[in-house]
Amino acid sequence: MPQTKTLSARVPKEFLDEVDMLAKALNRDRAWIVEQAVRQYVQAEAAFLAAVQQGRSDIAADRFVTHEAMDAELDWIDAEVDGRP
């Protein structure tokens, strides 16, 4: 079993009640529910930060499309779909 450490947090009673209700419904303990929630949050935030960094790198390398260029492209696509000149 992996080594674990204790993490504590203060949360509103209503939130704790929700955690306990979910734990009961899933037949899991409170610690498991909180660990899953924190794990998902950390993974999502890490993915977001990686995407932001990739975007910054793309901008620095001039790999992007301006809003105006994209708007013009979408107008062209709409015209093609609608059969307009």
Backbone atoms as SQL, in Angstrom:
CREATE TABLE atoms (id INTEGER PRIMARY KEY, chain TEXT, resi INTEGER, resn TEXT, atom TEXT, x REAL, y REAL, z REAL);
INSERT INTO atoms VALUES
  (1, 'A', 1, 'MET', 'N', 0.848, -1.183, 0.000),
  (2, 'A', 1, 'MET', 'CA', 0.000, 0.000, 0.000),
  (3, 'A', 1, 'MET', 'C', 0.892, 1.244, 0.000),
  (4, 'A', 2, 'PRO', 'N', 0.532, 2.255, -0.820),
  (5, 'A', 2, 'PRO', 'CA', 1.352, 3.465, -0.861),
  (6, 'A', 2, 'PRO', 'C', 1.295, 4.227, 0.464),
  (7, 'A', 3, 'GLN', 'N', 2.381, 4.930, 0.726),
  (8, 'A', 3, 'GLN', 'CA', 2.428, 5.740, 1.943),
  (9, 'A', 3, 'GLN', 'C', 1.441, 6.892, 1.798),
  (10, 'A', 4, 'THR', 'N', 0.724, 7.184, 2.854),
  (11, 'A', 4, 'THR', 'CA', -0.250, 8.281, 2.814),
  (12, 'A', 4, 'THR', 'C', 0.091, 9.324, 3.860),
  (13, 'A', 5, 'LYS', 'N', -0.402, 10.515, 3.637),
  (14, 'A', 5, 'LYS', 'CA', -0.273, 11.625, 4.575),
  (15, 'A', 5, 'LYS', 'C', -1.661, 12.180, 4.822),
  (16, 'A', 6, 'THR', 'N', -1.847, 12.788, 5.959),
  (17, 'A', 6, 'THR', 'CA', -3.132, 13.390, 6.292),
  (18, 'A', 6, 'THR', 'C', -3.193, 14.808, 5.759),
  (19, 'A', 7, 'LEU', 'N', -4.324, 15.135, 5.170),
  (20, 'A', 7, 'LEU', 'CA', -4.595, 16.474, 4.664),
  (21, 'A', 7, 'LEU', 'C', -5.887, 16.931, 5.330),
  (22, 'A', 8, 'SER', 'N', -5.866, 18.098, 5.926),
  (23, 'A', 8, 'SER', 'CA', -7.092, 18.547, 6.567),
  (24, 'A', 8, 'SER', 'C', -7.540, 19.861, 5.966),
  (25, 'A', 9, 'ALA', 'N', -8.839, 20.079, 5.961),
  (26, 'A', 9, 'ALA', 'CA', -9.403, 21.302, 5.397),
  (27, 'A', 9, 'ALA', 'C', -10.657, 21.668, 6.179),
  (28, 'A', 10, 'ARG', 'N', -10.892, 22.954, 6.283),
  (29, 'A', 10, 'ARG', 'CA', -12.132, 23.432, 6.900),
  (30, 'A', 10, 'ARG', 'C', -13.147, 23.655, 5.785),
  (31, 'A', 11, 'VAL', 'N', -14.318, 23.065, 5.940),
  (32, 'A', 11, 'VAL', 'CA', -15.377, 23.213, 4.943),
  (33, 'A', 11, 'VAL', 'C', -16.688, 23.519, 5.657),
  (34, 'A', 12, 'PRO', 'N', -17.614, 24.161, 4.956),
  (35, 'A', 12, 'PRO', 'CA', -18.918, 24.421, 5.569),
  (36, 'A', 12, 'PRO', 'C', -19.638, 23.110, 5.901),
  (37, 'A', 13, 'LYS', 'N', -20.448, 23.139, 6.935),
  (38, 'A', 13, 'LYS', 'CA', -21.170, 21.950, 7.363),
  (39, 'A', 13, 'LYS', 'C', -22.012, 21.373, 6.231),
  (40, 'A', 14, 'GLU', 'N', -22.640, 22.241, 5.457),
  (41, 'A', 14, 'GLU', 'CA', -23.480, 21.774, 4.359),
  (42, 'A', 14, 'GLU', 'C', -22.671, 20.960, 3.347),
  (43, 'A', 15, 'PHE', 'N', -21.447, 21.396, 3.084),
  (44, 'A', 15, 'PHE', 'CA', -20.588, 20.662, 2.161),
  (45, 'A', 15, 'PHE', 'C', -20.224, 19.301, 2.743),
  (46, 'A', 16, 'LEU', 'N', -19.881, 19.280, 4.008),
  (47, 'A', 16, 'LEU', 'CA', -19.547, 18.016, 4.663),
  (48, 'A', 16, 'LEU', 'C', -20.740, 17.071, 4.638),
  (49, 'A', 17, 'ASP', 'N', -21.941, 17.616, 4.829),
  (50, 'A', 17, 'ASP', 'CA', -23.144, 16.784, 4.742),
  (51, 'A', 17, 'ASP', 'C', -23.286, 16.167, 3.354),
  (52, 'A', 18, 'GLU', 'N', -22.982, 16.950, 2.320),
  (53, 'A', 18, 'GLU', 'CA', -23.040, 16.427, 0.948),
  (54, 'A', 18, 'GLU', 'C', -22.014, 15.325, 0.739),
  (55, 'A', 19, 'VAL', 'N', -20.815, 15.529, 1.254),
  (56, 'A', 19, 'VAL', 'CA', -19.758, 14.513, 1.142),
  (57, 'A', 19, 'VAL', 'C', -20.210, 13.234, 1.833),
  (58, 'A', 20, 'ASP', 'N', -20.758, 13.368, 3.029),
  (59, 'A', 20, 'ASP', 'CA', -21.218, 12.190, 3.772),
  (60, 'A', 20, 'ASP', 'C', -22.364, 11.473, 3.058),
  (61, 'A', 21, 'MET', 'N', -23.277, 12.246, 2.466),
  (62, 'A', 21, 'MET', 'CA', -24.395, 11.646, 1.733),
  (63, 'A', 21, 'MET', 'C', -23.865, 10.859, 0.526),
  (64, 'A', 22, 'LEU', 'N', -22.909, 11.444, -0.178),
  (65, 'A', 22, 'LEU', 'CA', -22.317, 10.768, -1.321),
  (66, 'A', 22, 'LEU', 'C', -21.551, 9.517, -0.883),
  (67, 'A', 23, 'ALA', 'N', -20.814, 9.637, 0.190),
  (68, 'A', 23, 'ALA', 'CA', -20.060, 8.483, 0.701),
  (69, 'A', 23, 'ALA', 'C', -20.997, 7.332, 1.035),
  (70, 'A', 24, 'LYS', 'N', -22.110, 7.658, 1.665),
  (71, 'A', 24, 'LYS', 'CA', -23.075, 6.613, 2.018),
  (72, 'A', 24, 'LYS', 'C', -23.668, 5.988, 0.759),
  (73, 'A', 25, 'ALA', 'N', -24.034, 6.825, -0.215),
  (74, 'A', 25, 'ALA', 'CA', -24.643, 6.315, -1.444),
  (75, 'A', 25, 'ALA', 'C', -23.681, 5.421, -2.218),
  (76, 'A', 26, 'LEU', 'N', -22.401, 5.739, -2.161),
  (77, 'A', 26, 'LEU', 'CA', -21.397, 4.949, -2.897),
  (78, 'A', 26, 'LEU', 'C', -20.766, 3.848, -2.049),
  (79, 'A', 27, 'ASN', 'N', -21.188, 3.773, -0.803),
  (80, 'A', 27, 'ASN', 'CA', -20.629, 2.791, 0.128),
  (81, 'A', 27, 'ASN', 'C', -19.110, 2.955, 0.250),
  (82, 'A', 28, 'ARG', 'N', -18.692, 4.204, 0.368),
  (83, 'A', 28, 'ARG', 'CA', -17.282, 4.556, 0.534),
  (84, 'A', 28, 'ARG', 'C', -17.151, 5.420, 1.778),
  (85, 'A', 29, 'ASP', 'N', -15.924, 5.559, 2.239),
  (86, 'A', 29, 'ASP', 'CA', -15.753, 6.445, 3.392),
  (87, 'A', 29, 'ASP', 'C', -15.482, 7.876, 2.933),
  (88, 'A', 30, 'ARG', 'N', -15.610, 8.790, 3.865),
  (89, 'A', 30, 'ARG', 'CA', -15.445, 10.218, 3.588),
  (90, 'A', 30, 'ARG', 'C', -14.074, 10.500, 2.972),
  (91, 'A', 31, 'ALA', 'N', -13.041, 9.878, 3.499),
  (92, 'A', 31, 'ALA', 'CA', -11.683, 10.125, 3.006),
  (93, 'A', 31, 'ALA', 'C', -11.563, 9.769, 1.528),
  (94, 'A', 32, 'TRP', 'N', -12.204, 8.679, 1.103),
  (95, 'A', 32, 'TRP', 'CA', -12.129, 8.270, -0.298),
  (96, 'A', 32, 'TRP', 'C', -12.799, 9.302, -1.192),
  (97, 'A', 33, 'ILE', 'N', -13.976, 9.793, -0.769),
  (98, 'A', 33, 'ILE', 'CA', -14.704, 10.797, -1.547),
  (99, 'A', 33, 'ILE', 'C', -13.859, 12.059, -1.696),
  (100, 'A', 34, 'VAL', 'N', -13.300, 12.529, -0.605),
  (101, 'A', 34, 'VAL', 'CA', -12.495, 13.750, -0.636),
  (102, 'A', 34, 'VAL', 'C', -11.244, 13.543, -1.480),
  (103, 'A', 35, 'GLU', 'N', -10.600, 12.394, -1.351),
  (104, 'A', 35, 'GLU', 'CA', -9.407, 12.128, -2.159),
  (105, 'A', 35, 'GLU', 'C', -9.740, 12.157, -3.647),
  (106, 'A', 36, 'GLN', 'N', -10.855, 11.534, -4.037),
  (107, 'A', 36, 'GLN', 'CA', -11.249, 11.535, -5.445),
  (108, 'A', 36, 'GLN', 'C', -11.513, 12.951, -5.932),
  (109, 'A', 37, 'ALA', 'N', -12.189, 13.737, -5.131),
  (110, 'A', 37, 'ALA', 'CA', -12.505, 15.116, -5.516),
  (111, 'A', 37, 'ALA', 'C', -11.231, 15.942, -5.668),
  (112, 'A', 38, 'VAL', 'N', -10.336, 15.842, -4.714),
  (113, 'A', 38, 'VAL', 'CA', -9.092, 16.601, -4.773),
  (114, 'A', 38, 'VAL', 'C', -8.240, 16.131, -5.950),
  (115, 'A', 39, 'ARG', 'N', -8.168, 14.830, -6.162),
  (116, 'A', 39, 'ARG', 'CA', -7.390, 14.278, -7.277),
  (117, 'A', 39, 'ARG', 'C', -7.914, 14.809, -8.615),
  (118, 'A', 40, 'GLN', 'N', -9.235, 14.790, -8.806),
  (119, 'A', 40, 'GLN', 'CA', -9.815, 15.280, -10.053),
  (120, 'A', 40, 'GLN', 'C', -9.558, 16.775, -10.231),
  (121, 'A', 41, 'TYR', 'N', -9.675, 17.532, -9.151),
  (122, 'A', 41, 'TYR', 'CA', -9.421, 18.972, -9.223),
  (123, 'A', 41, 'TYR', 'C', -7.968, 19.243, -9.611),
  (124, 'A', 42, 'VAL', 'N', -7.042, 18.575, -8.962),
  (125, 'A', 42, 'VAL', 'CA', -5.620, 18.788, -9.239),
  (126, 'A', 42, 'VAL', 'C', -5.291, 18.403, -10.676),
  (127, 'A', 43, 'GLN', 'N', -5.817, 17.289, -11.151),
  (128, 'A', 43, 'GLN', 'CA', -5.566, 16.872, -12.527),
  (129, 'A', 43, 'GLN', 'C', -6.144, 17.876, -13.524),
  (130, 'A', 44, 'ALA', 'N', -7.345, 18.363, -13.272),
  (131, 'A', 44, 'ALA', 'CA', -7.975, 19.331, -14.174),
  (132, 'A', 44, 'ALA', 'C', -7.190, 20.644, -14.199),
  (133, 'A', 45, 'GLU', 'N', -6.767, 21.126, -13.054),
  (134, 'A', 45, 'GLU', 'CA', -6.006, 22.375, -12.999),
  (135, 'A', 45, 'GLU', 'C', -4.642, 22.222, -13.668),
  (136, 'A', 46, 'ALA', 'N', -4.001, 21.068, -13.473),
  (137, 'A', 46, 'ALA', 'CA', -2.704, 20.821, -14.108),
  (138, 'A', 46, 'ALA', 'C', -2.865, 20.789, -15.630),
  (139, 'A', 47, 'ALA', 'N', -3.932, 20.161, -16.115),
  (140, 'A', 47, 'ALA', 'CA', -4.186, 20.116, -17.558),
  (141, 'A', 47, 'ALA', 'C', -4.458, 21.525, -18.093),
  (142, 'A', 48, 'PHE', 'N', -5.208, 22.325, -17.348),
  (143, 'A', 48, 'PHE', 'CA', -5.489, 23.693, -17.763),
  (144, 'A', 48, 'PHE', 'C', -4.202, 24.510, -17.850),
  (145, 'A', 49, 'LEU', 'N', -3.362, 24.399, -16.828),
  (146, 'A', 49, 'LEU', 'CA', -2.101, 25.146, -16.837),
  (147, 'A', 49, 'LEU', 'C', -1.199, 24.704, -17.987),
  (148, 'A', 50, 'ALA', 'N', -1.190, 23.418, -18.289),
  (149, 'A', 50, 'ALA', 'CA', -0.395, 22.916, -19.416),
  (150, 'A', 50, 'ALA', 'C', -0.936, 23.480, -20.731),
  (151, 'A', 51, 'ALA', 'N', -2.267, 23.564, -20.870),
  (152, 'A', 51, 'ALA', 'CA', -2.863, 24.118, -22.082),
  (153, 'A', 51, 'ALA', 'C', -2.533, 25.605, -22.224),
  (154, 'A', 52, 'VAL', 'N', -2.557, 26.337, -21.126),
  (155, 'A', 52, 'VAL', 'CA', -2.199, 27.753, -21.163),
  (156, 'A', 52, 'VAL', 'C', -0.740, 27.905, -21.589),
  (157, 'A', 53, 'GLN', 'N', 0.142, 27.092, -21.033),
  (158, 'A', 53, 'GLN', 'CA', 1.554, 27.170, -21.393),
  (159, 'A', 53, 'GLN', 'C', 1.756, 26.824, -22.863),
  (160, 'A', 54, 'GLN', 'N', 1.014, 25.817, -23.363),
  (161, 'A', 54, 'GLN', 'CA', 1.111, 25.461, -24.783),
  (162, 'A', 54, 'GLN', 'C', 0.640, 26.623, -25.644),
  (163, 'A', 55, 'GLY', 'N', -0.434, 27.271, -25.222),
  (164, 'A', 55, 'GLY', 'CA', -0.927, 28.433, -25.962),
  (165, 'A', 55, 'GLY', 'C', 0.084, 29.561, -25.995),
  (166, 'A', 56, 'ARG', 'N', 0.718, 29.812, -24.872),
  (167, 'A', 56, 'ARG', 'CA', 1.751, 30.857, -24.828),
  (168, 'A', 56, 'ARG', 'C', 2.915, 30.510, -25.738),
  (169, 'A', 57, 'SER', 'N', 3.293, 29.243, -25.741),
  (170, 'A', 57, 'SER', 'CA', 4.378, 28.801, -26.627),
  (171, 'A', 57, 'SER', 'C', 3.984, 28.960, -28.086),
  (172, 'A', 58, 'ASP', 'N', 2.740, 28.610, -28.410),
  (173, 'A', 58, 'ASP', 'CA', 2.258, 28.761, -29.783),
  (174, 'A', 58, 'ASP', 'C', 2.256, 30.223, -30.208),
  (175, 'A', 59, 'ILE', 'N', 1.833, 31.110, -29.338),
  (176, 'A', 59, 'ILE', 'CA', 1.840, 32.539, -29.663),
  (177, 'A', 59, 'ILE', 'C', 3.272, 33.016, -29.893),
  (178, 'A', 60, 'ALA', 'N', 4.179, 32.612, -29.020),
  (179, 'A', 60, 'ALA', 'CA', 5.579, 33.025, -29.157),
  (180, 'A', 60, 'ALA', 'C', 6.177, 32.525, -30.471),
  (181, 'A', 61, 'ALA', 'N', 5.705, 31.359, -30.947),
  (182, 'A', 61, 'ALA', 'CA', 6.217, 30.783, -32.193),
  (183, 'A', 61, 'ALA', 'C', 5.366, 31.204, -33.397),
  (184, 'A', 62, 'ASP', 'N', 4.465, 32.146, -33.201),
  (185, 'A', 62, 'ASP', 'CA', 3.605, 32.665, -34.259),
  (186, 'A', 62, 'ASP', 'C', 2.708, 31.590, -34.868),
  (187, 'A', 63, 'ARG', 'N', 2.261, 30.645, -34.020),
  (188, 'A', 63, 'ARG', 'CA', 1.323, 29.598, -34.457),
  (189, 'A', 63, 'ARG', 'C', -0.060, 29.915, -33.891),
  (190, 'A', 64, 'PHE', 'N', -0.720, 30.876, -34.498),
  (191, 'A', 64, 'PHE', 'CA', -2.059, 31.230, -34.050),
  (192, 'A', 64, 'PHE', 'C', -2.809, 31.922, -35.175),
  (193, 'A', 65, 'VAL', 'N', -4.107, 32.055, -34.994),
  (194, 'A', 65, 'VAL', 'CA', -4.963, 32.747, -35.956),
  (195, 'A', 65, 'VAL', 'C', -5.630, 33.879, -35.196),
  (196, 'A', 66, 'THR', 'N', -5.655, 35.057, -35.800),
  (197, 'A', 66, 'THR', 'CA', -6.299, 36.187, -35.134),
  (198, 'A', 66, 'THR', 'C', -7.816, 36.006, -35.146),
  (199, 'A', 67, 'HIS', 'N', -8.468, 36.721, -34.270),
  (200, 'A', 67, 'HIS', 'CA', -9.923, 36.676, -34.214),
  (201, 'A', 67, 'HIS', 'C', -10.514, 37.128, -35.544),
  (202, 'A', 68, 'GLU', 'N', -9.957, 38.181, -36.105),
  (203, 'A', 68, 'GLU', 'CA', -10.462, 38.705, -37.361),
  (204, 'A', 68, 'GLU', 'C', -10.324, 37.686, -38.493),
  (205, 'A', 69, 'ALA', 'N', -9.188, 37.011, -38.564),
  (206, 'A', 69, 'ALA', 'CA', -8.972, 36.003, -39.599),
  (207, 'A', 69, 'ALA', 'C', -9.939, 34.832, -39.424),
  (208, 'A', 70, 'MET', 'N', -10.162, 34.415, -38.187),
  (209, 'A', 70, 'MET', 'CA', -11.083, 33.309, -37.939),
  (210, 'A', 70, 'MET', 'C', -12.512, 33.718, -38.270),
  (211, 'A', 71, 'ASP', 'N', -12.875, 34.943, -37.930),
  (212, 'A', 71, 'ASP', 'CA', -14.206, 35.453, -38.232),
  (213, 'A', 71, 'ASP', 'C', -14.431, 35.465, -39.750),
  (214, 'A', 72, 'ALA', 'N', -13.445, 35.912, -40.507),
  (215, 'A', 72, 'ALA', 'CA', -13.548, 35.937, -41.970),
  (216, 'A', 72, 'ALA', 'C', -13.673, 34.518, -42.523),
  (217, 'A', 73, 'GLU', 'N', -12.918, 33.592, -41.980),
  (218, 'A', 73, 'GLU', 'CA', -12.984, 32.190, -42.418),
  (219, 'A', 73, 'GLU', 'C', -14.370, 31.610, -42.147),
  (220, 'A', 74, 'LEU', 'N', -14.923, 31.895, -41.000),
  (221, 'A', 74, 'LEU', 'CA', -16.258, 31.388, -40.677),
  (222, 'A', 74, 'LEU', 'C', -17.320, 32.020, -41.574),
  (223, 'A', 75, 'ASP', 'N', -17.169, 33.301, -41.875),
  (224, 'A', 75, 'ASP', 'CA', -18.093, 33.947, -42.812),
  (225, 'A', 75, 'ASP', 'C', -18.023, 33.268, -44.175),
  (226, 'A', 76, 'TRP', 'N', -16.822, 32.945, -44.644),
  (227, 'A', 76, 'TRP', 'CA', -16.639, 32.274, -45.917),
  (228, 'A', 76, 'TRP', 'C', -17.302, 30.896, -45.897),
  (229, 'A', 77, 'ILE', 'N', -17.114, 30.157, -44.810),
  (230, 'A', 77, 'ILE', 'CA', -17.725, 28.821, -44.681),
  (231, 'A', 77, 'ILE', 'C', -19.241, 28.944, -44.692),
  (232, 'A', 78, 'ASP', 'N', -19.775, 29.899, -43.937),
  (233, 'A', 78, 'ASP', 'CA', -21.229, 30.103, -43.932),
  (234, 'A', 78, 'ASP', 'C', -21.748, 30.391, -45.335),
  (235, 'A', 79, 'ALA', 'N', -21.045, 31.236, -46.077),
  (236, 'A', 79, 'ALA', 'CA', -21.454, 31.581, -47.432),
  (237, 'A', 79, 'ALA', 'C', -21.420, 30.358, -48.339),
  (238, 'A', 80, 'GLU', 'N', -20.411, 29.518, -48.188),
  (239, 'A', 80, 'GLU', 'CA', -20.307, 28.305, -49.001),
  (240, 'A', 80, 'GLU', 'C', -21.447, 27.351, -48.685),
  (241, 'A', 81, 'VAL', 'N', -21.760, 27.203, -47.413),
  (242, 'A', 81, 'VAL', 'CA', -22.823, 26.289, -47.003),
  (243, 'A', 81, 'VAL', 'C', -24.176, 26.797, -47.504),
  (244, 'A', 82, 'ASP', 'N', -24.382, 28.095, -47.396),
  (245, 'A', 82, 'ASP', 'CA', -25.654, 28.686, -47.824),
  (246, 'A', 82, 'ASP', 'C', -25.738, 28.896, -49.340),
  (247, 'A', 83, 'GLY', 'N', -24.632, 28.702, -50.051),
  (248, 'A', 83, 'GLY', 'CA', -24.606, 28.901, -51.492),
  (249, 'A', 83, 'GLY', 'C', -24.593, 30.344, -51.911),
  (250, 'A', 84, 'ARG', 'N', -24.165, 31.189, -50.997),
  (251, 'A', 84, 'ARG', 'CA', -24.074, 32.616, -51.321),
  (252, 'A', 84, 'ARG', 'C', -22.706, 32.928, -51.892),
  (253, 'A', 85, 'PRO', 'N', -22.626, 33.954, -52.735),
  (254, 'A', 85, 'PRO', 'CA', -21.308, 34.359, -53.253),
  (255, 'A', 85, 'PRO', 'C', -20.507, 35.096, -52.201);
